[in-house]
């Protein structure tokens, strides 16, 4: 009987803290509506940053020790990096503000919408966990032989090698990407198999530290040679996340190494991919070109020559920051009204499970969202371009329905993340960790995020099943 009052008090405290998270979001709206005078960007931004950190603290206290291993937590970290961390440094640079067409009011509005999104995705995830039953087994994953893990890692190395030799990415990259696009699916699958193998190796064979570190560094440096930032950084991220899931600790040394790695990757990969094109325009044609470009990979002057203007640290800030792109989306919708292309509409979310399972040759009308390219061409620059620009699920949500669109997208994603947790944890924890890592770079379009993750889960469930299948040697024939 004595435990009941204590449980009731904790429940009441959680309820009060949950109400407080909503009040914090309301406070962020009040800060911009009534506190913004047109000339006090940094004080208002500082207040919004404090409110955002307060909400993250409350989310963690309410959710308990498992909060930082939840998918919404990774999405929130991504938004903190996209909207808060680079902002003050960019604001201090008139050059960067001019380059990004900076608008104080639009940046503050982007941050305010980001806070709505973070609150709604956490809240819907909590409700989803409380209302959904466990969908998977509660058993821990079965042991997988070390040799089969090596097979997965070998496929990752082969995928990066394929990217290089075909000219899809890297020092042999071809100027005409239409020739190499057919290899992208194989490269992506192979790299993800390697990440999955690294997760399994890290968790099932914790004593094989030098083996884990060796494969991580090998994938890291091959990712650099293949000139793919994601391929280079993902092994380090997988290693850090797997370690965190094991120990619930993230040492400062690891974070420092990660920061140095980000700088190194941006400096080297971007130089390799851009420097030659700025001079020749037709791709690398000889080993002497490879040597010449690679030798200058960490040379800031060479980097500046490739980009005409940016230093490495400025380029990293620009790539991290999404406030300007979301601001462009807000400005566009204020002039043209809400709306996205037909193949990117939220209604496709209802068909996302079908899109994930049924291949295109059986469903030729399956949409193929090119939202990033449409946004870059139609909204950001105003003429047709070949590249894409991401605006995060926050910007996408605003384009389909303003603040209510942001709220709705966050609710859908939060429930979906709760579904994935109930489905994958703990029996398929390796797939869950892979989904967790990839949530750091989420698709803008909601149905793409859902369909992509469902496809990933289905494919890797089959692969893990095959890895666990016991293969018996064929019986020998005994001569009569």
Buried (B, 14 or more C-beta within 10 A) or exposed (E): EEEEEEEEEEEEEBEEBBEBBEEBBEBBEEBBEEBBEEEEBEEBBEBBBBBBEBBBEBBBEBBEEEBBBBBBBBBBBBBBBBBBBBBEBBBEBEEBBEBBEBBBBBBBBBBBBBBBBBBBBBBBBBBBBEEBEEEBEEEEBEEBEBEBBBEBBBBBBBBBBBBBEBBBBBBBBBEEEEEBEEBEEBBBBBBBBBBBBBBBBBBBBEEBEEBBEEBBEBBBBBBBBBBBBBBBBBBBBBBBBBBBBEEEEBEEEBEEEBEEBBBBBBBBBBBBBBBBBEEEEEBBEEEEBBEBBBEBBBBBEBBBBBBEEBBBEBBBBBEBBBBBBBBBBBBBBEEEEBEBBEBBBBEBBEBBBEBBEEEEEEEEEBBEBBBBBBBBBBBBEEEEEEEBBBBBBBBBBBBBBBBEBBBBBBBBBBBBBBBBBBBBBEBBBBBBBBBBBBBBEBBBBBBBBBBBBBBBBBBBBEBBEEBEEEEEEEEEEEEE
